[in-house]
Amino acid sequence: MNRIVGFSGARGTFLLATCLILCLTLSACANSEKSAKDSANATTTVAAPANAIAAAPAAPPVALPHDEAVLAATKLVFTNANLPAEQKFSLVIDPLLDGVTGVQSLATAAMEKRLVALIKADYPQVEVKPFNAANVAAQPLILVGTFTPINLQGKAEGEKDAYRICFSLADLKTAKIIGKARTFSKPEGFDSQPLPFFGDSPVWVNDKVIDGYIKMCQASKVGDAINDAYLAAITVSSAVDEAQRAYHAKKYKDALALYNAILKMPSGDQPRVQVGIYLSNLKLNRREDAMNAFAKLVRTGLDSQRLAVKFNFKPGTAGFAADAGINERWLKEIAKQSAQQTACIEVNGHSSRGNSETLNERISLQRAEFVKQRMGLEVKELKQRLTTQGFGSKKTMVGTGKDDLSDALDRRVEFKPTAC
């Protein structure tokens, strides 16, 4: 017993040696395993950044043929809204428009007509009603939409190679967005020419109601509140739509009466109403009344820090076209209103895409210089407060490069009050 415990004798010596060897072996294995783990951990820690897989850049969106893109957007916005099939809904559509300029075109009008047909065919629980004050007062669902030329690669100054369709569906009872959709259309299969009111308009001015419409479509998500500026003026917007439809039907007396009535409504004094009064008077050959309305438009634009005018220049030159007599009166009124400003005025020329950018910049600057010179002749004391720039096509609003009525705003001259 004592020999076993004390490892006495030859047998004890053997057993002791065996135990020592075993212990040393186990210890070495343990140390080796720990070292291997530490080495692996160290390797992982050091090598992780080198071996990490970088996030792949998002693939550009896919543009569909136009009809397919409209169909997909319609299905998506109503799928997201998830309207109960057994419940009845009334819906009004505030006319669709361009998501940058606010212009309505033959394309947006055709898209709205297609949208209505799809709703009637696929969503029998939804009744589309005219966009008027009586229907708006009943607080139905309302749909707004934009159709905007874009660059699929996300380049601000790149070629516009597709159009983005955005639909936003809202409930006027809750003043909340309940459905959203965004798809992309190929740039063929539609006519982007502006409707007459927008093609005839001589100016572009910041309009907070139109800005609210666009934000409601492009800068909102399901559950968001309807844009405040848009919501506050929604009854006026329905009246504006009625007046524009009268103008498009060439019922200019009716259009003028409607615009004058809107002007007296709360939130009714808007740039598009002022434009309507100008255009309707012009069509009725009431030149002085038209120019009074134009003067107000100029003041509105200068007060909002941005007045864009679509002068009719001879192609490729800095002079007015032969049939642009009304441009002379516009210029005189702009000079008169600018002289009443305490600020200096930047006169900025712009051009549509196409040609070389060097040529675009030269022509846009020459046109700005031409306008500046003519304003100085009208009001001599204004000369020292005018500066010019030529931006070429760097700041296009449409950017399609079609060089026709659809991108006329790209060939604008802008007047911007600045500190002297």
C-alpha positions, 0 to 999 in steps of 0.5 A: 500500500505504501509502495503504491502511494509512494511509487517505491521500487522499480515498478514505482519508478516506472509508474512515476516516469510514465505519469510524468511523460503523460502529463507533459504530453497533455500539457503540450497538447493543451498549449499547442491547441491554445496557441493554434486558437490564438493564432487563428483568432489573430489571423482572423482579426488581422485578415478580416478587413482585407478579406471583407466583401465590399457592399456592391453598388446598387444596380440602376433601376430598370425602365419598362415600356411606358404602358407597362410602367404605368400599369405597374405603378397603378397596381403597386399604389393600390396594393400598398393601400390594401383597400378592403374589397367589401368597402366602397371608396370615392377617389379624386385625382389632382392632375398629374404633372412634371416632378420638377417644373410642375407642368402638365403635358399630353403625356401626363394627361394620357397617363391619368386617362389610363390610370382611371381606366385601370382603376375602373377595371381592377378596383370596383370598390373605388369610384373615381369622381371629378376633381372639384370643390364639392367632391373634395369637401366630402373628404375622399381619397386623393391621388397625385402623381409626377412624371419626371425625366431622370438619369438612371445612373443617378447623375444630375447632369447626365443624359435623361434616359428614362422617366420616373413615375411616382404615385401617392394615394392619400385619405383626406379624412385622416390627412395621411398617405396610405399608398405609394408607388414608383416605377420607371418608364422608357423615354418612348411611347408618349408625347411630352408636349405641354398642355396649352396653358403651360406651353403659353405661360411666359414665366416660371415662378416658385409656387409653394402649392405645386412644391407641396404637391411634388413633395407629397409624391416624391418626398413622403412615405406611407403614414406621413401627413399630407403636405400642409401647403398642399392640403391648405389649398386643395379646394383652390387647386380643384378650382384652378383645374376647372379654370385650366380646363376652360382655357384648354377648351378655348373658353377664355371668358369663362376661364378669366371669370373663374381665375378672377373668382379664385383670386378672391378665395383664401390661398387663391392668390397663386402664381398659376392663377396670375398666369391664368389671368394674364393668358386669358386677357391676352387671348381676349385681346385685353392687352392692358389688363394682360400686362397688369397681370404680367406686372404682378407676376414679375413682382411675385417672381422677384419677391420669391427670388426667382423669375424665369422668363421664356423669351422667344429668341431666334435659334442660335442667336441672342436677338428676339425672333421677328414675331416676338413683339410681346417680348419687348413689353415683357422686358420693359415691365421686368426692367420697371419692376426690377428698378423698384427693387432695392437689390441688385439683379442677376440676369442668368442665361440658360440653354437646352442640352445639345450642341457643344457645352462651349457653344451653349455657354456662349449663347446663354451669356450673349442672351443674358447680356442682350437682356441686360443691355435692353433693361439698361436702356429702359431704366438707365439707373438700373445699369449699375445693378445688373450682372450677367452669367451664362450657365449653358445647359448646366442647370436644365429643368427638363434636360431631355435635349429635345429643343422644342416646346417641351423643354422651353424652360431650359432656354429661359432667362432668369432674374434673381435679386442679390445683395449689391 
